[in-house]
Amino acid sequence: MSILVLAEHDNAQLKDATLAAVTAAVELARHAGGEVHLLVAGDGCQPVAEQAARVEGVARVLCASDPAYAHALPENVAPLVAGLMDGYDAVLAPATTRGKNILPRVAALIDVAQVSDILSVEAADTFTRPIYAGNAIATVRAGDAKKVITVRGTAFPKAKAEGGAAAIEAVSGPGDAGLSTFLGAELTASERPELTSAKIIVSGGRALGSSEAFHTTIEPLADRLGAAVGASRAAVDAGYVPNDYQVGQTGKIVAPELYVAIGISGAIQHLAGMKDSKTIVAINKDEEAPIFQVADYGLVGDLFQLVPELTEKLG
Protein backbone atom coordinates (compact mmCIF):
# COMPACT_ATOMS: atom_id res chain seq x y z
CA MET A 1 0.00 0.00 0.00
CA SER A 2 1.47 3.35 -1.08
CA ILE A 3 0.39 6.18 1.19
CA LEU A 4 0.39 9.91 0.46
CA VAL A 5 0.41 12.52 3.24
CA LEU A 6 -0.66 16.08 2.42
CA ALA A 7 1.77 18.38 4.21
CA GLU A 8 0.55 21.46 6.04
CA HIS A 9 2.92 24.44 5.82
CA ASP A 10 3.15 28.19 5.19
CA ASN A 11 5.56 27.98 2.22
CA ALA A 12 8.44 28.43 4.66
CA GLN A 13 7.97 25.99 7.55
CA LEU A 14 6.46 22.54 7.90
CA LYS A 15 3.70 22.50 10.55
CA ASP A 16 3.84 20.10 13.50
CA ALA A 17 0.42 18.68 12.59
CA THR A 18 2.02 17.09 9.54
CA LEU A 19 4.42 15.10 11.72
CA ALA A 20 1.51 13.44 13.55
CA ALA A 21 -0.10 12.57 10.20
CA VAL A 22 3.19 10.99 9.09
CA THR A 23 3.17 8.80 12.22
CA ALA A 24 -0.36 7.64 11.38
CA ALA A 25 0.71 6.93 7.79
CA VAL A 26 3.72 4.92 8.98
CA GLU A 27 1.41 2.85 11.21
CA LEU A 28 -0.92 2.27 8.26
CA ALA A 29 2.03 1.23 6.09
CA ARG A 30 3.13 -1.17 8.85
CA HIS A 31 -0.24 -2.93 8.63
CA ALA A 32 -0.53 -2.90 4.85
CA GLY A 33 3.02 -2.61 3.54
CA GLY A 34 4.30 0.06 1.17
CA GLU A 35 5.93 3.45 1.47
CA VAL A 36 4.93 6.83 2.87
CA HIS A 37 5.27 9.82 0.54
CA LEU A 38 4.73 13.46 1.49
CA LEU A 39 3.11 16.02 -0.84
CA VAL A 40 4.23 19.63 -0.42
CA ALA A 41 1.96 21.88 -2.50
CA GLY A 42 2.67 25.61 -2.47
CA ASP A 43 4.52 28.38 -4.24
CA GLY A 44 8.27 28.67 -3.79
CA CYS A 45 7.98 25.82 -1.30
CA GLN A 46 11.32 24.12 -1.97
CA PRO A 47 12.58 24.92 1.58
CA VAL A 48 9.54 23.09 2.98
CA ALA A 49 10.20 20.13 0.67
CA GLU A 50 13.76 19.98 1.99
CA GLN A 51 12.47 19.95 5.58
CA ALA A 52 9.95 17.25 4.63
CA ALA A 53 12.72 15.12 3.14
CA ARG A 54 14.38 14.95 6.56
CA VAL A 55 11.26 13.66 8.36
CA GLU A 56 11.81 10.14 9.62
CA GLY A 57 9.58 7.58 7.93
CA VAL A 58 9.10 9.49 4.67
CA ALA A 59 10.45 7.67 1.59
CA ARG A 60 9.76 10.36 -1.02
CA VAL A 61 8.66 13.99 -1.16
CA LEU A 62 6.50 15.29 -4.00
CA CYS A 63 6.89 19.03 -4.49
CA ALA A 64 4.18 20.89 -6.44
CA SER A 65 5.30 24.51 -6.71
CA ASP A 66 2.80 26.72 -8.51
CA PRO A 67 1.22 30.13 -7.72
CA ALA A 68 -2.16 28.36 -7.79
CA TYR A 69 -1.18 26.46 -4.62
CA ALA A 70 0.35 29.41 -2.74
CA HIS A 71 -2.56 29.82 -0.31
CA ALA A 72 -3.80 26.19 -0.30
CA LEU A 73 -7.13 27.05 -1.89
CA PRO A 74 -9.02 23.74 -1.71
CA GLU A 75 -10.54 24.22 -5.16
CA ASN A 76 -7.00 24.10 -6.56
CA VAL A 77 -5.25 21.65 -4.23
CA ALA A 78 -7.96 18.96 -4.20
CA PRO A 79 -7.72 18.25 -7.98
CA LEU A 80 -3.93 18.03 -7.60
CA VAL A 81 -4.26 15.39 -4.86
CA ALA A 82 -7.02 13.52 -6.70
CA GLY A 83 -4.87 13.40 -9.82
CA LEU A 84 -2.05 11.76 -7.87
CA MET A 85 -4.29 9.10 -6.34
CA ASP A 86 -3.86 6.73 -9.28
CA GLY A 87 -0.50 5.88 -7.73
CA TYR A 88 -1.66 5.66 -4.10
CA ASP A 89 -3.96 3.52 -2.00
CA ALA A 90 -4.51 6.12 0.73
CA VAL A 91 -4.12 9.83 1.36
CA LEU A 92 -3.87 11.32 4.86
CA ALA A 93 -3.91 14.88 6.14
CA PRO A 94 -4.06 16.49 9.58
CA ALA A 95 -7.62 17.12 10.81
CA THR A 96 -6.98 20.86 10.83
CA THR A 97 -9.01 23.56 9.11
CA ARG A 98 -6.93 23.04 5.97
CA GLY A 99 -7.19 19.26 6.00
CA LYS A 100 -10.93 19.37 6.65
CA ASN A 101 -11.27 21.80 3.74
CA ILE A 102 -9.30 19.83 1.15
CA LEU A 103 -9.73 16.12 1.79
CA PRO A 104 -13.56 15.92 1.57
CA ARG A 105 -13.21 17.39 -1.92
CA VAL A 106 -10.59 14.76 -2.75
CA ALA A 107 -12.95 12.03 -1.52
CA ALA A 108 -15.73 13.40 -3.70
CA LEU A 109 -13.49 13.65 -6.77
CA ILE A 110 -12.40 10.00 -6.52
CA ASP A 111 -15.84 8.86 -5.32
CA VAL A 112 -15.00 7.29 -1.95
CA ALA A 113 -16.14 7.81 1.64
CA GLN A 114 -13.80 9.75 3.90
CA VAL A 115 -12.74 8.46 7.32
CA SER A 116 -12.47 11.54 9.53
CA ASP A 117 -10.46 12.42 12.62
CA ILE A 118 -8.92 9.00 13.30
CA LEU A 119 -7.43 8.23 16.71
CA SER A 120 -5.68 4.95 15.85
CA VAL A 121 -4.93 2.53 13.04
CA GLU A 122 -6.18 -0.96 13.90
CA ALA A 123 -5.63 -2.62 10.50
CA ALA A 124 -5.10 -1.70 6.85
CA ASP A 125 -8.81 -0.82 6.55
CA THR A 126 -9.86 -0.34 10.19
CA PHE A 127 -9.58 2.77 12.35
CA THR A 128 -11.00 4.32 15.52
CA ARG A 129 -12.54 7.77 15.62
CA PRO A 130 -14.50 9.84 18.17
CA ILE A 131 -18.26 10.26 17.96
CA TYR A 132 -20.77 12.17 20.12
CA ALA A 133 -18.23 14.92 20.83
CA GLY A 134 -15.68 12.37 21.97
CA ASN A 135 -17.98 10.64 24.48
CA ALA A 136 -17.73 7.40 22.51
CA ILE A 137 -15.08 5.89 20.27
CA ALA A 138 -16.23 4.10 17.11
CA THR A 139 -14.26 1.44 15.28
CA VAL A 140 -14.88 1.84 11.55
CA ARG A 141 -13.88 -0.22 8.53
CA ALA A 142 -13.35 1.55 5.21
CA GLY A 143 -14.60 -0.60 2.34
CA ASP A 144 -13.31 1.56 -0.51
CA ALA A 145 -10.19 0.51 -2.40
CA LYS A 146 -8.68 3.94 -1.83
CA LYS A 147 -8.72 5.54 1.61
CA VAL A 148 -9.12 9.27 2.33
CA ILE A 149 -8.32 9.95 5.99
CA THR A 150 -7.93 12.92 8.30
CA VAL A 151 -5.81 12.44 11.42
CA ARG A 152 -6.37 13.92 14.89
CA GLY A 153 -2.93 15.30 15.64
CA THR A 154 -3.19 14.92 19.40
CA ALA A 155 -3.78 11.16 19.10
CA PHE A 156 -0.44 10.33 17.46
CA PRO A 157 3.11 11.19 18.51
CA LYS A 158 4.99 13.47 16.15
CA ALA A 159 7.41 11.84 13.75
CA LYS A 160 11.02 12.93 14.20
CA ALA A 161 11.74 15.99 12.10
CA GLU A 162 15.32 14.88 11.49
CA GLY A 163 16.84 11.59 10.49
CA GLY A 164 15.21 10.94 7.12
CA ALA A 165 16.80 11.28 3.69
CA ALA A 166 13.93 11.15 1.20
CA ALA A 167 14.29 11.97 -2.47
CA ILE A 168 12.46 15.08 -3.71
CA GLU A 169 10.46 14.81 -6.93
CA ALA A 170 8.79 17.71 -8.73
CA VAL A 171 5.15 17.13 -9.70
CA SER A 172 2.51 19.28 -11.36
CA GLY A 173 -1.24 19.44 -11.37
CA PRO A 174 -4.08 21.20 -13.16
CA GLY A 175 -3.18 24.53 -11.51
CA ASP A 176 -5.75 27.28 -11.03
CA ALA A 177 -9.29 25.95 -11.33
CA GLY A 178 -10.64 29.50 -11.59
CA LEU A 179 -13.28 28.84 -8.92
CA SER A 180 -11.88 30.95 -6.08
CA THR A 181 -9.44 33.80 -5.51
CA PHE A 182 -7.32 34.59 -2.47
CA LEU A 183 -8.00 38.20 -1.44
CA GLY A 184 -6.16 38.47 1.86
CA ALA A 185 -5.76 37.15 5.38
CA GLU A 186 -6.09 38.90 8.72
CA LEU A 187 -3.86 36.97 11.10
CA THR A 188 -3.38 37.49 14.80
CA ALA A 189 0.29 38.20 15.52
CA SER A 190 1.55 36.89 18.84
CA GLU A 191 4.87 36.18 20.48
CA ARG A 192 3.26 33.34 22.41
CA PRO A 193 3.48 29.71 21.27
CA GLU A 194 1.04 28.47 18.61
CA LEU A 195 -2.05 27.01 20.29
CA THR A 196 -1.95 23.55 18.69
CA SER A 197 1.74 22.99 19.45
CA ALA A 198 2.04 24.70 22.86
CA LYS A 199 3.11 22.65 25.87
CA ILE A 200 1.15 24.90 28.26
CA ILE A 201 -2.20 26.57 27.53
CA VAL A 202 -4.15 29.00 29.69
CA SER A 203 -7.78 29.32 28.57
CA GLY A 204 -10.53 31.66 29.68
CA GLY A 205 -14.30 31.40 29.52
CA ARG A 206 -17.37 33.60 29.47
CA ALA A 207 -17.17 34.09 33.25
CA LEU A 208 -14.42 36.68 32.69
CA GLY A 209 -17.18 39.05 31.62
CA SER A 210 -15.40 41.27 29.09
CA SER A 211 -12.55 41.45 26.62
CA GLU A 212 -10.63 43.77 28.94
CA ALA A 213 -11.00 41.42 31.90
CA PHE A 214 -9.97 38.47 29.73
CA HIS A 215 -6.72 40.13 28.69
CA THR A 216 -5.83 41.58 32.11
CA THR A 217 -6.56 38.31 33.93
CA ILE A 218 -5.50 35.56 31.54
CA GLU A 219 -2.50 37.05 29.74
CA PRO A 220 -0.29 37.84 32.79
CA LEU A 221 -0.63 34.22 33.95
CA ALA A 222 0.10 32.95 30.45
CA ASP A 223 3.18 35.17 30.27
CA ARG A 224 4.49 33.82 33.59
CA LEU A 225 4.02 30.25 32.39
CA GLY A 226 5.27 30.85 28.84
CA ALA A 227 1.90 29.57 27.69
CA ALA A 228 -0.39 29.96 24.72
CA VAL A 229 -3.78 31.59 25.31
CA GLY A 230 -7.01 29.79 24.48
CA ALA A 231 -10.70 30.39 25.03
CA SER A 232 -14.03 28.64 25.17
CA ARG A 233 -16.54 29.07 22.37
CA ALA A 234 -18.71 31.16 24.67
CA ALA A 235 -15.84 33.62 25.21
CA VAL A 236 -15.19 33.80 21.48
CA ASP A 237 -18.88 34.26 20.66
CA ALA A 238 -19.05 37.05 23.25
CA GLY A 239 -16.27 38.85 21.38
CA TYR A 240 -13.64 38.67 24.12
CA VAL A 241 -11.00 37.20 21.77
CA PRO A 242 -10.69 36.26 18.07
CA ASN A 243 -11.87 32.92 16.63
CA ASP A 244 -8.36 31.49 16.39
CA TYR A 245 -8.21 31.34 20.21
CA GLN A 246 -11.10 28.86 20.37
CA VAL A 247 -10.45 25.43 21.84
CA GLY A 248 -13.10 22.78 21.29
CA GLN A 249 -14.90 20.57 18.84
CA THR A 250 -15.49 23.45 16.44
CA GLY A 251 -12.19 25.14 17.32
CA LYS A 252 -8.73 23.69 17.86
CA ILE A 253 -8.03 20.27 19.32
CA VAL A 254 -5.16 20.48 21.79
CA ALA A 255 -3.30 18.15 24.12
CA PRO A 256 -0.64 20.15 25.99
CA GLU A 257 1.36 19.03 29.00
CA LEU A 258 -0.63 21.51 31.13
CA TYR A 259 -4.06 23.00 30.44
CA VAL A 260 -5.40 25.68 32.78
CA ALA A 261 -9.14 26.32 32.38
CA ILE A 262 -10.27 29.57 34.02
CA GLY A 263 -13.96 30.44 34.26
CA ILE A 264 -14.86 27.61 31.88
CA SER A 265 -17.82 25.47 32.90
CA GLY A 266 -16.78 22.49 30.76
CA ALA A 267 -19.43 22.08 28.07
CA ILE A 268 -19.08 18.91 25.96
CA GLN A 269 -17.98 20.98 22.98
CA HIS A 270 -15.02 22.39 24.91
CA LEU A 271 -14.07 19.15 26.63
CA ALA A 272 -13.85 17.42 23.25
CA GLY A 273 -11.03 19.77 22.34
CA MET A 274 -8.83 19.53 25.45
CA LYS A 275 -9.58 16.47 27.57
CA ASP A 276 -6.52 14.63 26.20
CA SER A 277 -4.26 17.19 27.95
CA LYS A 278 -1.72 15.53 30.25
CA THR A 279 -2.61 17.66 33.29
CA ILE A 280 -5.77 19.78 33.60
CA VAL A 281 -6.20 22.54 36.19
CA ALA A 282 -9.63 24.14 36.60
CA ILE A 283 -10.53 27.38 38.40
CA ASN A 284 -14.27 28.03 38.74
CA LYS A 285 -16.62 29.36 41.40
CA ASP A 286 -19.19 26.62 40.66
CA GLU A 287 -18.06 23.45 42.40
CA GLU A 288 -20.57 21.46 40.31
CA ALA A 289 -19.10 22.64 37.00
CA PRO A 290 -18.49 19.71 34.57
CA ILE A 291 -14.89 20.84 34.06
CA PHE A 292 -14.03 19.44 37.51
CA GLN A 293 -14.96 15.92 36.32
CA VAL A 294 -11.97 15.87 33.96
CA ALA A 295 -9.62 18.13 35.93
CA ASP A 296 -6.61 16.70 37.76
CA TYR A 297 -6.60 19.74 40.07
CA GLY A 298 -9.53 21.99 40.86
CA LEU A 299 -9.75 25.33 42.64
CA VAL A 300 -13.20 26.58 43.65
CA GLY A 301 -13.48 30.31 44.13
CA ASP A 302 -13.56 33.77 42.57
CA LEU A 303 -11.24 33.73 39.56
CA PHE A 304 -10.67 37.50 39.83
CA GLN A 305 -9.08 36.88 43.23
CA LEU A 306 -7.45 33.49 42.67
CA VAL A 307 -5.81 34.06 39.26
CA PRO A 308 -3.93 37.27 40.25
CA GLU A 309 -2.77 35.51 43.45
CA LEU A 310 -1.54 32.55 41.41
CA THR A 311 0.19 34.85 38.93
CA GLU A 312 1.92 36.70 41.77
CA LYS A 313 3.12 33.50 43.43
CA LEU A 314 4.58 32.30 40.14
CA GLY A 315 6.62 35.49 39.90
N, C-alpha and C positions, 0 to 999 in steps of 0.2 A: 504494500500500500504506500503510494507516494502522497505526502501530505504537504500542503501549502499553508503558510502562516502569513496573514496580512499584517505587516508591521505598522505600528502607530508611531508617528514622529512629527517633527515640525520643520522638516527639511534641513535641520542642523543636528538634532539629537534624537536618538532612539528613546522612546518612552518605556518606563519600567513595566507597564502593562503588557508590552510585547513579550517580555522575558517570561512572564507567567504563562502566556499562550504557547510559547515554545516548549515549556515544561509539559504542558498538556499534550502537545503534538508528539513529543518524544515518548510519552507514556502510550499514546495511541499507536505509534510506530512499533513500540515494544510488543504490543498485543498482536499487531497485524503484519509486522515486517515493513520494510521500505525505508525511505529517507525523509528527512524534514527539510523543506526549502522555505526560504523567507522572501516575501515580495516587498520591495521598497518602491512605492509609487509616489512620485513628487516631482519637483522641478529643481534642478541643481542639487540633487539629493545624493550625490556620490559619497560625501562624507558619512552620511547615514548608512549607506550600503557597506562602507568599509567597517563601520562599527558593527553592523549586523554580521559581517563575515567572521568576526571574532567571538560571536556568541557560541558557547559550548552546546553541541547537539545539532547545529545547523550544518547541513552538507553543502548547500548551494544558496546563493543569494541572487534573486532576480531583481534587476534595477530598471524601472520604467521611469525615465526622466523626460517630462513633457510639461509645458506650461498648463496643459489641461488638467494635470494632476496636482498642481501647486497647492491648492487649498482643500484637497481630498473631497471635492464635490461628488456625492454618491452617484449622481447621474453619469459621471464620467468614469469613476473608478470601478463601479460594478461591472460594466461591460468588459473592462480590461481583465478583471478576475474571472468572469464567466468564460472569456475566450481562452484563458489558460487552463480551464478545468478539464479539457480533453486529456491532459497529461497527468491529472491528479485524481485521487480517489476521495480526498477530503480537503476542505479549506477551513481554517480556524482563524478567529480574530478575537481580541479582547472584547468583553461585554461592556465597552465604554460607549459614550454617545456616538463616536465615529463608527465603531464596530456594529452597533445596533442600527445605524443608518445605512451602512453599505451591504452587509451580508444578507438581510432579507431580500434585497433586490437581486443579489447573486442567486439566491435560492429560487426566486421567481423566474429568472432568466434561464436556469438550467432545469426548471420544473421538478424541484425536490422539496421536501419539508425540512425546515431548519430545526436544529436542536439548540435551544437557547440557554445560556447562563449555566453551563455545566459545572458541577462541583468535583466530579471524579470520572475517571475512565475505567469501566469495569471489564470491557471486552472491546473487540474491534468495532462492534455495532451497538454497544450498550453503555449508557452513561447515567449519572445521577444529576438531578437538578432540583432547585427549590420550587415549591408551589405554595399557595396560600400565604404569601408574604414571608416565606421561609419557615412557616410553622410545620410544614411536612416536606419530606424529601421523596421525590418520585424517581424510580428507576425506569428509564425509557430505552426502547430498542428502536434504532433507526433502520427502516426497511429499504431505504433507497440505496442504489449502488454507489452514489456519490453523497458524501456527508458535508453539510454546511453547519458549522458549529461556532457559537460564541462561548467564551470562557470567562468565568468569574475569577478575576485576578487574585482575589484574597484567598481562594481555595487551593491555589497551587503555589509552591515555592518558586522564586524567580530563578531562571537559568543563569548560570555564571556568564557575566558579560565579557569575560576574557578566557582564552584557552582554545577557542576554535580557530580554524583556518580554512574557511569555506571559499570556494571559487565564486567570483562575481560575473554574472552574465547579463548583458543588456537585452531587454525585451521591449516590445512596443505594443500598443493597443490601438483601438479605434480613435483615441484622442477626444476632442471636444464634441460631445453629443449635441450641443446647442440648446439644451433644455433648461439650463440654469446658468447664472452668472454670479461670481463672487463680487460683492459690492464693498465689503469692509467688515472689520471685526472690532468690537469694543471689549478689550480684555482688562481684567483687573490686575494691576501690577502690585506685587507684594514681595517683600524680602523674606517672608516666612516660607517654610517648606510647602511644596505642593500637597494638597489635601490627600490625594490617593496614595502618595508614597511616604507621607510623614510617619515618623515613629511615635509621635505624641500629638494628640489632637484635643483641643479645648473647644467644646461646642456650647452654644447658648440657645435658649428657647424663648417662647413667647412671654414667659414670666418676667423677662427683663424689662418689658414695658415700652421701650422706645429704642430708636437707633442710637441715640446718644448714650443711653444707659448700657446698651450692648457693648459699644466700643470702649467705654470707660471702665467697664467691669471685666469683660472677657479678655480684651487685648493685653492689659498689663500682666495677667496671669500667664497668658500664652507666651509673652515675651520672656518672662522669667524661666519658663520651661523649655524655651526654644521650640514651641509647638506651632502647628498649623491651627487655623481657626475654622470651625464648622458651625452649622446651625441646623435647627429643625425646620421642617417645611413651614410650620406655623410662623416662625420668626422671619423666614424669607417672604412668605405671603403677606406678612404685616409690613414689609418694606424696611426691616431693620438692616438687612445686608443683601447683597446681590445673589442671584440664583446659583452662581458657581460655588457658594458656601454650603449649599444644601447637602446634608447627609441623609440617606434613606433610600427606599425602594425606587422613588422617582428622581433621586439625586445621585450622589456618589456612594459607592459601596466601599467601605474602608475596614481595615483590620490592623490598627496600629498596636504598638506595644502597650500604650496607655491611652485610654479614652476618658476624658472628663466631661460629664454631661451636667450642665448647670441650668436649672430652671426648665428642664425638659421632662415632661410627664412620662414619656416612653410609649407613644402610640406604636402600633404594629408596623406602620410604614417606616418609622424611624429605626426601630429595633432591627428591621430587616437589613438595614444598611450598616450597622455597627456592632451587632452582637457577637461577631467573631473576633473582636478585639481581645488581646491577651489579658489585659486588666482594665476593668471598668469602674470608674469612680462617679457616683451620682450625688449631687447636691440639690435638694428640693425641700420645700416646706411641708409638702404633703407626704406623710409617712406611708400612705397607701398607694403612692404613684407606682405604675407598672415598671418604671425604670429600675426600681429597687429589686425586682425579681431577677434581673440579669446582672446587677451590679455586684462586684466583688467587695466594694467598700461603699457605704452609704452615709451621708451626713444630712440629718433632718434639721432644717432651720432656715432663717432668712438669708437668702443668697447675697443680699446687699451688705450684710454684716460679715458673713462667713468668707466670701470670696476675697474681699480686701484683706482680711486677717490672714488667710492662707497665702496670698500674694506677698504680704509683708514678711511672714515667717520664712518664705522661700528666698528672700533677699539676703 
